[in-house]
Amino acid sequence: MAHECIVLAGGLGTRLRSELPDLPKVLAPVAGHPFLTYVVRWLEKNEVTRAILSLGYQSEDVIAWGDAYDGNIDLVYSIESEPLGTGGAILEAIEKAQTKNFFVINGDTLFDADLVGMENYHQQCDSDLTLALKPMTNFDRYGLVRADENMRITGSKKKDFMNRDLLTEAFI
């Protein structure tokens, strides 16, 4: 089965700007390769065959990286003409999706979730939305999601794209 993923890669990278004034955050060098290389390789390892890179800030640099990438994944670009925020970027990238179900990840974070397991769980529960959550002790920079013993979302805090009415299942 072909898997598809939206990769949010258009942020301004303001916290890294002093260290990387000429690069978007997803292209920050890590052990000799742009960070996005590791993210896309991880997607390939998890059977993703098509990635929609949601771009904004310095999109031309990410497109140049993608055009030179030599992997087994189809890279497609969704480019914001103006900053849309996380939710707006996802909605715009959905227009390029070819499948009903797809993954959405941040391009500046590597979180080793079991995507195939998530998809199976999502289908078993006939969910509208499934989240991969990671237990954390210091989450001030991130949103907070509360789940009950049945892994159903019971609440969220912060992050404007978290609309509680849309969250029905969580994969932990």
N, C-alpha and C positions, 0 to 999 in steps of 0.2 A: 504494500500500500504506500502511495506517495504521501509524504508529509510536507506541510508548508508552514512557514514561520515568518511573522513580522518581527524585524529587528529594529528597535528604536535606537537610532544612531545619529540624531540630529541636534542634540543638546549643545548649548553654548560652551560648556566646560569651563565655567568661570572659576572654579576652585583650582584648576590646573593651568589656567591661562599664563600665570607668571613663569611656570616651568616649561610649558609648551605653547609659546606665543603663535607659532605658525602651523599648528596641527589641531584638528578636531580630537576630542578626548578618545574616541574609539580607535584612533590611529597612534596612540601613545606607544612608544617602543617598549616592549617587555621581552627580555632575553633575545634581542635581535630581531623581533618580529612585531608588527603592529598588533595591538591587543585584539582587534577585530579578527585577525587570522585565527587566533585560538578559539574565539566564539564560533566562527563559521566551521572550523574543523570539528568542534564539539557537536554542532548541529549535524554535520555529515555522519559522525559516529552514531548519532541518535536517529538515523534513517530519514533525516529531513532532506528532501530533494530540491526544494525551492525556497529561497529566502527573499523576502521583500524588505529591502533596506529603506527604512523611513528616515529621510535626510532633511536637513535644514542648513545649519551652520557649516560653512565650508564643504558643501555637498560635492563640489567638483573634485576635491581631494579624495573623498571616499569612493567616488565613481572611478577615479583613476586607479585606486587600489583594487576595486572590484573587477575592473576590466583586465587587470594583470593577474588576478588570483587564478591559480591553476589547481582547481579542485573539482569535485564531482557534485556540484550543486549549481542550480540555475539562480543567478543573482539578478534581481529586478529592483528598480529604484522608484520610490515614491518621494517626490521632492516638494516640500512645503514652500509656497511662495512668500509666506509670512509665518512667524511663529504661531503655532496652533495649540501648544501645550500637549501633554501626554495623550489625553482623550481625543483631541482633534487630529493628532498625528496618526493614531490608530484608525480612526474613522476614514481618513484619507487613504491610508495604506490598504484598508479592506477593499477598496475599489479595485485593487490589482489582484486580490486573492482569487484563486481558481477553485478552491475547495470550501465547503461549508464550515468545516472545523479546521482550525489552525492554531498554532502556538503564537504567543507574543512574549518577547524577551527584551531586556535592556541590552544594548550593544556594548555597554561599558562595565558589565558585571558578568562573572562566570559563576553560575549556580548549578551544580551537578545534579539536576533532577532527572528522574527516569521518565523520559518523554513517552516512550512506548507504553509503559505502565500507566502513566497519566491518561493517555488516550483511551486505554482499555477501561480504566476506572470511570472516565467521563461517559463512555458509551454504556457501561453497566448501569450507571445511575441516571441515564438519560438527562444529563444536566444541560442547562443553558450555558454555564460557565464553570470552569474548574481552575483552581489556583494551586500553584506549588508554593508552599509556605515553608519558611526556615525558622526554627526556634532561635531567638536572639535575646541577649540580656541588655545590650545597649542599642536601642532602636530609635533614638531621637531623630536621626536623619531619615528614617524610613516611616512608613505607615505601620499601624498596629491593626492586626486582624484577630478577632476572637472567634474561636470555633468551639462547638459543643462536642460531646463524646461521640457523636455520629458524624463528625467532621463537617457539620453544616455551619456556615458563617452566621454568627450571632451579632456581630458588630464590627465596626472599623473606626479608626481615628486617623485624621490627617489625610494627606494625599487626595486632592480634589477629584481624581478619576474613580475613586472608590465609592460607587453608589450602592448602598446596602440593598436596595430593592433588586438590583441585578445579580447579586452574588447568591448563588444557591448551593454550591458544593465547594468543598476545599479538599485538596489532596495534600496530606502532610507526610 
